[in-house]
Amino acid sequence: MEGLTQMTPSIQVAHHYRFPSDRNTHEATRVGYCYAFHLVDSGKGRISIPGRTYDVKKGDLLYFPPRLAHSFYTDPVHPLSTYNVYCELWGEPRSVHLPTLVWNEAEFDPGLLTTVRTGTALDQMPVFLPLQRESSLNEQFARIVRRHQAKDDYSQTIAASLLKAFILEAVEASRMAEPIDFRIKSIVERIDKEANAAQRGDSWLAGTGLRKTQFHELFKQATGMSPKAYLTYNVMKQAAAALSESKRSVTEIAEDLGYSSIHHFTKQFTVYFGSSPTAYRRRRK
């Protein structure tokens, strides 16, 4: 999963919360400073984001990246009850004294925003993800909250590690939620087998009969990434394996993977893994 293995989660707040129906108006237009995950434990209601509203019930996972305006509306007879985790994924841990969200968008302070990284598979994580069939994930999310609230020596570290595992599994679950279009599946399989930096996306599109926007939309639904990002992911995966398992020179590996320039390969590899190919190989010895 592109980039997600580099996550260093830290939890700012984790708790169990029951939404009182008399606060429906107050719970509208929430805007978060950090990443937020909510797992519905009981009750029912609705959540909305700009341009979309979802009916929610027990077992639904709700994901709100920083700055996404959203609203909760709980059912007055069967109030929503959720496990909530507010966290950082990429930067230094935020102080527990900083706000996790505001209820008035005009009061949002960009200076309090957590570190945000784009270009990872998390970009394709849906706001609404039914997890009724994933009982182990439901149990794990509740465990994250309980662990964070515990006072044991390693509770915070354990909770953060469980959260990273949960996010990776949730992203996988979101990819499996819809079947892969057969026209996209063949291209995905081809990239998996023959990933090469010299490949051009034009040939993939021409073979599907799809419009460009349709092709990109279906590809992202299937893989969670754009075609270019998925190709890069596979090329980098092959590069990492070659550096770890062979004695070929960096130049030879770059040429095998379709790079016309060793400098281009080195730059892309360094951006992707955070170290040069030579340094990466040295760490694996």
C-alpha positions as CSV (number, residue, x, y, z in Angstrom):
1,M,0.0,0.0,0.0
2,E,1.7,3.0,-1.3
3,G,3.1,5.2,1.4
4,L,1.0,3.8,4.2
5,T,3.7,1.7,5.7
6,Q,5.5,4.9,6.5
7,M,2.7,6.1,8.9
8,T,3.7,6.8,12.4
9,P,0.3,7.2,14.1
10,S,-0.1,8.9,17.4
11,I,-3.5,9.2,19.1
12,Q,-4.6,12.5,20.6
13,V,-8.1,11.5,21.8
14,A,-9.9,8.2,21.9
15,H,-13.2,7.6,23.6
16,H,-16.7,6.1,23.4
17,Y,-19.4,8.7,22.8
18,R,-23.2,8.8,22.6
19,F,-24.6,11.6,20.5
20,P,-27.5,13.4,22.3
21,S,-30.3,14.2,19.8
22,D,-30.8,17.6,21.3
23,R,-27.3,18.6,20.0
24,N,-28.0,17.7,16.3
25,T,-27.8,21.3,15.4
26,H,-24.6,21.8,17.3
27,E,-23.0,18.7,15.7
28,A,-23.4,20.1,12.2
29,T,-20.5,21.7,10.3
30,R,-17.7,20.1,12.2
31,V,-14.2,20.6,10.8
32,G,-11.3,18.6,12.1
33,Y,-7.7,19.6,12.7
34,C,-6.5,15.9,12.6
35,Y,-7.5,12.6,11.2
36,A,-10.7,11.2,12.7
37,F,-12.2,7.6,12.6
38,H,-15.6,6.8,14.1
39,L,-17.0,3.3,14.4
40,V,-20.8,3.1,15.0
41,D,-21.3,0.9,18.1
42,S,-25.1,1.2,18.3
43,G,-28.1,3.3,17.3
44,K,-28.6,5.0,13.9
45,G,-28.5,8.3,12.2
46,R,-27.0,10.2,9.3
47,I,-23.7,11.8,8.5
48,S,-23.1,14.3,5.8
49,I,-20.2,15.8,3.9
50,P,-20.4,18.4,1.1
51,G,-22.6,16.9,-1.6
52,R,-23.3,13.6,0.1
53,T,-25.4,12.1,3.0
54,Y,-25.2,8.6,4.4
55,D,-27.5,6.7,6.6
56,V,-25.4,5.0,9.3
57,K,-25.9,2.1,11.7
58,K,-23.9,-0.3,13.9
59,G,-20.7,-1.6,12.2
60,D,-20.2,1.4,9.9
61,L,-16.8,3.1,9.8
62,L,-16.6,6.8,9.2
63,Y,-13.4,8.4,8.1
64,F,-12.8,12.2,8.1
65,P,-9.4,13.5,6.9
66,P,-8.4,16.9,8.3
67,R,-10.3,20.0,7.0
68,L,-13.3,17.9,5.7
69,A,-16.5,19.6,6.9
70,H,-19.0,17.0,8.2
71,S,-22.1,16.7,10.3
72,F,-23.7,14.1,12.6
73,Y,-27.4,13.7,13.0
74,T,-28.4,11.1,15.6
75,D,-31.8,9.4,15.7
76,P,-33.9,10.7,18.7
77,V,-35.2,7.2,19.5
78,H,-32.1,5.2,18.8
79,P,-29.2,7.6,19.4
80,L,-25.8,7.0,17.7
81,S,-23.1,5.6,19.9
82,T,-19.6,5.5,18.5
83,Y,-16.0,4.7,19.2
84,N,-13.9,7.7,18.2
85,V,-10.2,8.1,17.5
86,Y,-8.6,11.5,16.7
87,C,-5.0,11.1,15.6
88,E,-2.0,12.2,13.7
89,L,-0.5,9.9,11.0
90,W,2.6,11.5,9.7
91,G,4.0,14.2,12.0
92,E,5.0,14.7,15.6
93,P,2.3,13.9,18.2
94,R,0.0,16.9,18.9
95,S,-0.6,18.1,22.4
96,V,-3.7,16.7,24.1
97,H,-4.6,20.3,24.9
98,L,-5.0,21.3,21.3
99,P,-8.5,21.2,19.8
100,T,-9.4,18.3,17.6
101,L,-12.1,20.1,15.7
102,V,-14.2,23.3,15.6
103,W,-18.0,23.6,15.0
104,N,-17.8,26.8,13.1
105,E,-15.9,26.7,9.9
106,A,-15.2,30.5,10.2
107,E,-13.2,29.8,13.4
108,F,-10.9,27.2,11.8
109,D,-7.2,28.0,12.4
110,P,-4.9,26.5,9.7
111,G,-2.0,26.9,12.1
112,L,-3.4,24.1,14.3
113,L,-3.7,21.7,11.4
114,T,-1.9,18.3,11.7
115,T,0.6,17.2,9.1
116,V,-1.2,16.0,6.0
117,R,0.3,13.8,3.3
118,T,-1.3,13.1,0.0
119,G,-0.4,10.6,-2.7
120,T,-1.0,7.5,-0.6
121,A,-3.7,4.8,-0.8
122,L,-5.4,6.6,2.1
123,D,-6.5,9.3,-0.5
124,Q,-9.0,6.7,-1.8
125,M,-10.3,5.7,1.6
126,P,-14.1,6.3,1.5
127,V,-15.8,8.5,4.2
128,F,-18.4,5.7,4.7
129,L,-17.3,2.1,4.9
130,P,-19.7,-0.7,6.1
131,L,-17.7,-3.2,8.3
132,Q,-20.6,-5.4,9.4
133,R,-18.9,-8.4,7.9
134,E,-15.5,-7.5,9.5
135,S,-16.2,-8.5,13.1
136,S,-12.4,-8.6,13.9
137,L,-12.0,-5.0,12.7
138,N,-14.9,-3.9,14.9
139,E,-13.3,-5.6,17.9
140,Q,-9.9,-4.2,17.1
141,F,-11.2,-0.6,16.9
142,A,-12.9,-0.9,20.3
143,R,-9.6,-2.3,21.6
144,I,-7.7,0.7,20.3
145,V,-9.9,3.0,22.3
146,R,-9.6,0.9,25.5
147,R,-5.9,0.6,25.2
148,H,-5.4,4.3,24.7
149,Q,-7.5,5.0,27.8
150,A,-5.5,2.5,29.9
151,K,-2.7,3.6,32.2
152,D,-0.2,0.8,31.6
153,D,3.4,1.6,30.6
154,Y,3.0,0.5,27.0
155,S,-0.7,1.3,26.4
156,Q,-0.1,4.3,24.1
157,T,2.5,2.5,22.0
158,I,0.2,-0.6,21.7
159,A,-2.8,1.6,20.8
160,A,-0.8,3.4,18.1
161,S,0.4,0.1,16.6
162,L,-3.1,-1.3,16.6
163,L,-4.3,1.8,14.9
164,K,-1.7,1.5,12.1
165,A,-2.7,-2.2,11.5
166,F,-6.4,-1.2,11.6
167,I,-6.0,1.5,8.9
168,L,-4.1,-0.9,6.6
169,E,-6.8,-3.5,7.0
170,A,-9.6,-0.9,6.5
171,V,-8.0,0.3,3.3
172,E,-7.8,-3.3,2.1
173,A,-11.5,-3.8,3.0
174,S,-12.5,-0.7,1.1
175,R,-10.8,-2.0,-2.0
176,M,-12.7,-5.3,-1.8
177,A,-16.0,-3.6,-1.3
178,E,-16.7,-3.4,-5.0
179,P,-15.8,-5.9,-7.8
180,I,-13.1,-5.0,-10.2
181,D,-14.2,-4.1,-13.7
182,F,-12.9,-6.8,-16.1
183,R,-11.4,-4.1,-18.4
184,I,-9.4,-2.8,-15.5
185,K,-8.5,-6.1,-14.0
186,S,-6.5,-7.2,-17.0
187,I,-4.5,-4.0,-16.9
188,V,-3.8,-4.3,-13.2
189,E,-2.6,-7.9,-13.7
190,R,-0.4,-6.7,-16.5
191,I,1.2,-4.0,-14.4
192,D,1.7,-6.5,-11.6
193,K,3.6,-8.8,-13.9
194,E,5.4,-6.4,-16.2
195,A,5.9,-3.2,-14.3
196,N,8.4,-1.0,-16.2
197,A,9.0,2.7,-15.8
198,A,9.0,3.1,-19.6
199,Q,5.4,1.9,-19.9
200,R,2.9,4.6,-21.1
201,G,-0.6,4.9,-19.8
202,D,-1.9,5.7,-23.3
203,S,-1.7,2.1,-24.3
204,W,-3.7,1.0,-21.3
205,L,-6.5,3.4,-22.0
206,A,-6.7,2.5,-25.7
207,G,-7.3,-1.1,-25.0
208,T,-10.3,-0.6,-22.7
209,G,-12.6,1.4,-24.9
210,L,-13.3,3.7,-22.0
211,R,-13.2,7.5,-21.8
212,K,-10.2,8.8,-19.9
213,T,-12.2,10.0,-16.9
214,Q,-14.0,6.6,-16.7
215,F,-10.8,4.7,-17.0
216,H,-9.2,6.7,-14.1
217,E,-12.3,6.5,-11.9
218,L,-12.6,2.7,-12.4
219,F,-8.8,2.2,-11.9
220,K,-8.9,4.1,-8.6
221,Q,-11.9,2.1,-7.4
222,A,-10.0,-1.1,-8.1
223,T,-6.6,-0.2,-6.7
224,G,-7.0,2.9,-4.5
225,M,-4.5,4.6,-6.7
226,S,-4.2,6.4,-10.0
227,P,-2.7,4.3,-12.9
228,K,0.6,6.2,-12.7
229,A,0.8,5.8,-8.9
230,Y,0.0,2.1,-9.2
231,L,2.7,1.6,-11.8
232,T,5.2,3.5,-9.6
233,Y,4.3,1.4,-6.6
234,N,5.0,-1.8,-8.6
235,V,8.2,-0.6,-10.1
236,M,9.5,0.6,-6.6
237,K,8.5,-2.8,-5.2
238,Q,10.6,-4.5,-7.8
239,A,13.5,-2.1,-7.2
240,A,13.5,-2.7,-3.5
241,A,13.4,-6.5,-4.0
242,A,16.3,-6.3,-6.5
243,L,18.4,-4.2,-4.1
244,S,17.8,-6.5,-1.2
245,E,18.1,-9.9,-3.0
246,S,20.7,-9.4,-5.8
247,K,24.2,-8.1,-6.3
248,R,23.4,-6.2,-9.5
249,S,24.5,-2.6,-9.6
250,V,22.1,0.2,-9.0
251,T,22.6,1.2,-12.7
252,E,21.8,-2.3,-13.9
253,I,18.6,-2.4,-11.8
254,A,17.5,1.0,-13.1
255,E,18.0,-0.1,-16.7
256,D,16.1,-3.4,-16.1
257,L,13.2,-1.4,-14.8
258,G,13.0,0.9,-17.8
259,Y,14.8,4.0,-16.6
260,S,16.7,5.9,-19.2
261,S,18.6,7.8,-16.5
262,I,20.1,6.6,-13.2
263,H,19.5,10.0,-11.8
264,H,15.8,9.8,-12.4
265,F,15.7,6.3,-10.8
266,T,17.7,7.5,-7.8
267,K,15.5,10.6,-7.3
268,Q,12.2,8.6,-7.5
269,F,13.4,5.9,-5.3
270,T,14.7,8.4,-2.7
271,V,11.4,10.2,-2.6
272,Y,9.4,7.0,-2.3
273,F,11.5,5.2,0.4
274,G,13.2,8.1,2.1
275,S,16.7,7.0,1.3
276,S,18.9,6.5,-1.8
277,P,19.0,3.0,-3.4
278,T,22.6,2.6,-2.1
279,A,21.6,3.5,1.5
280,Y,18.5,1.3,1.2
281,R,20.7,-1.7,0.1
282,R,23.2,-1.0,2.9
283,R,20.5,-1.1,5.6
284,R,19.2,-4.5,4.3
285,K,22.6,-6.2,4.6
